[in-house]
Every structure is written in structure tokens, then in C-alpha cells.
């Protein structure tokens, strides 16, 4: 069966905070709309403990995720690549559409500020999912 879900890759430098949380929100909130992935241009090799704690507050276990480089992803052209504000450090991955969200790296922030970044990512993922839903909506023909 052909999937109508769009592939979305979230990219940051270390693939330890922002892109990991975005991937998680994609899986939580858009499982019927998007197939969510994340990677980093210079992955740290582990998911940040603050990100794990922050997502745990929302009932999601981010400790099962792994920090990975883009060459560890499925070899495919993504529908969307979303960079998280990593500028020149983000790899140029081919996609139907590229978006840069300019989200600050929260890794050195206190938990309250970290959670504000988490919630910003959640809101942006919701907006992306809604955009994809509206562009995938069947055309109604009036008779």
C-alpha cells in the first residue's frame, strides 16, 4: 500500500536536543501525516539529558532515541527538511521543501528556558503538520 505520509527530516548540529524533540513531536502528533526523522551535522553520539527529562514531563521517552549523522538515514529524498537554526553547520540535504526555524540551542539553558524551547518546537511541528494536512486534503468537486 502506498503511504500518503510525508517524510520530514529535522536537522541540527549535534542531534541531541532540538531535532530530537522535533522528531518526537512528529511521531506523537503527526503519526498519520508525517514520517519523522532527525539527524545532525556533527552528532554528539547521545541525546541530551535535559531533552530526555523535558520530554519525559510530557510522557515521551526520548532515551530510546540515538544521536545520528545524516548518512545513517534512509537513502531517500525527503519531502521536508527542517533545520533548527544551525546556519552553515547544517548539511544541505535535498528535499522538496526546506525550512529553517531559527530555534536557539537550549543545551546550556536552565530547565525552565529549555522547556520554553521545547514548547516552541512543539508549536512549530503542529503548524507544519497542519500545513501538510491542508496541502494533502482531497479536492472537493462541486456538482
N, C-alpha and C positions, 0 to 999 in steps of 0.2 A: 504494500500500500504506500502511496506517495504521501509524504508528510507535508503539510502546509505550514508547519512551523518555520520561522526564520532563524537562521543561525546568527548569533550575536557573540562577538569576542570583546571582552573588556580587558584593556591593557594598561598597566602602569609599569614603573621601573622594577620594583622588587617582587611584584605579585605576592605581597604579604598582607596588605590591608585593603586599599580601595578596590582594586579589581576583584579580589576575593569576595568582598562583601557584595559587590555588584553582581557577580556570578551567582552568589547565594540568593540574592533577591530575585534574580531572573528565574531561578529554579523554584523558589517559593511562590512568587506572584504571577509568573508567566508560563508555567509549565505546559499549558495548552497552546501558547502563542509563539514562544521562542525556545530555542535550544541554546543554552547559555554556557559559555566557556570563559576562562581567564588565563592570562599569561603575563610575563614580564620581560623587559628587555635585558635586565640583569637580575634574575630571580635570586632571592635571598636563600632559597632552599627550605624555608619554613614559613608557616603562617604566623603572623604577629600575635602574641598572647593577648594583647588588648583587643584585637579584632575578634579573636575567639571568645573572649569574655563579653564583648559588646553584642555579638550575635547570639550568644547563649541567653542574654537577657530577653531576646525575642523568641527564644525556643528553637534556635537553629544551631546545630553542632558543626561549626566551622573547622574543628580539629581534624575532621576526616579529609579536608582539602589538602592539597600539596602545592607548594610554590613551583612553577614550571616555566620554562622558556618556550617561546613560540614554536621552536622546531619540534616540540613534544606534542603539538596539537594535531588533530586530524588534518590530512592534506586535502584541503578544500578551499574554495573561495567563500568567504563569509558574506552574508547579506549585509551585516553592520559590523563595523569596528568602532568601538568607543574607547578613546584614550582618556585617561583620568587627569590630564594636566601635566604630563611628563615632558612636554615640549620635544626637543630634539632627541631626547633619550628614548622616546617611543619608536619602535620599529615601524617601517612603512609596509603595512600588510594590506594587500589588495582586498577590496570589498566593494560591494555595490554602493554603499554609503558609509562615509567616515564622519565621526562626530568627536569633538573634544570638549569635555565637560569642565575643564579647569577647576578641579577639586584639589584643595590643599592636602598634602601628605600628613595624615594625622599621627604618624608613629611616635612622635615625641610630645604629643598633646596629653593633657590631663584627661581622665575618663569622661568628664562632662563635655569637654570640647570634642573629644573623639566621637562621642555619641551624636553630637550635632552633625559631624561629617557623615557618620553612618546614616542618619536620618535624611540628610541631603541626597546621598546616594540612593536611598530607597525611593524618595520622591522622583528623582530623575529616571530611575528604572521604571517606575509606574508610568511616567509620561511617555517613555519610549514604547512600552507595551501598548499603551492606548493609541499611540501613533501607528504602530504596526497593525493593531486591530482595525483601525479605521481605513488603512490602505489595503487591507486584506478583505474588507467587507464585500460581500456579494453585491452586485449591481442589481437594483430592483427595476424591473421593466414595467412601466405603467401601460395598461391596455385600456 
